[in-house]
Amino acid sequence: MTDNRERLRRFVLAASRWSGVARMAGPHLAGLGSILMLHSVTARPSNGLGLNDHLSVTPDFLDSAIADMKRNGFSFISLDEMIEHLGAARRCKVATITLDDAYLDNFVEALPVFESHAAPFAIFVAPGLIDGSVQPWWEVIEQLVMVRDELALPLIVAGGARASASPAEKLATARHLCELMTSRVPETYRQAVLDEMGGRQVATSPFMSWEQIAAVAHHPLGTIGAHTIHHYNLARLDEELALIEMRGSADLIAETTGVRPRHFAYPYGHVQAVGEREIRLAGEAGFVSAVTTRHGTLHPEHRDHLHALPRISLNGRYQQIGHLRTMLTGITTFANSRRRVVTL
Ligand SMILES: [Zn+2]
């Protein structure tokens, strides 16, 4: 599913680095800076089929990445400061660190790294993942396929999976099930489908507690943002429910932490999850900014697109400083989209 895209990305990264194109692109493509995107940060990633390896980097890599960016002239600022910076549009190298989903390791393993660098960070929280009303389905599928020889599938996804033995077959099965989960299964039914498949019986990554989320909200370096209540793909919901999910996540976080989130991250954040309607709704829900998972550096033009800000992913499959340096030049933004300024 993602192999071809990843092969292309690897090629672009390597080619632009070795040819010196990235260096010559200079500030024109690099713009004002970047918003970095992370998920899990742990030295002990959970054992799986490799389906979710892109979502996890080590604390050592995070530490090296921040140190290298500082050596190369980057300052780290909060998301609030980044929005101000876009408005002022001064040319200097700044970066903001964001983490989606509030994995427990963000608090245990990443926070000490941020503190040691005095680097501000923002964590986007989906309350349903915190209270367990929904599971991280992408991990549930991976674990179910890994530990079971056969999966009894509910009617809604029937015909999807088969018994599989080799790791390659299991990975293919897991990817196929993920495809079904994001196409055939409505967002609001997904947890019921997982429950029927025995999803509550497999171990998934733990998330931060509400006490830890409140501690981050009140931490001098920390910002808590909203990420919908149930980690739904908003583009697959009707407008009324989409707005409830966006506003409701901010309401729940405000109630439990005492601080109302000003920033939002669209779950999944890709082109099938964020369109013009979702961008308008993020504004209507009262958020100052919203980030996607589209690949791109930031430019003065983004001040007019504060609810469609692209990010640079610290991808667990490419934990190399050279890749990060190349992406920060903006050359990969251009190579991916043929555009300097990525919004939708
Ligand atoms: Zn997420």
Residues whose N, C-alpha, C, O or C-beta is under 5 A from the ligand:
A	BS01	ZN	D100 D101 P267 Y268
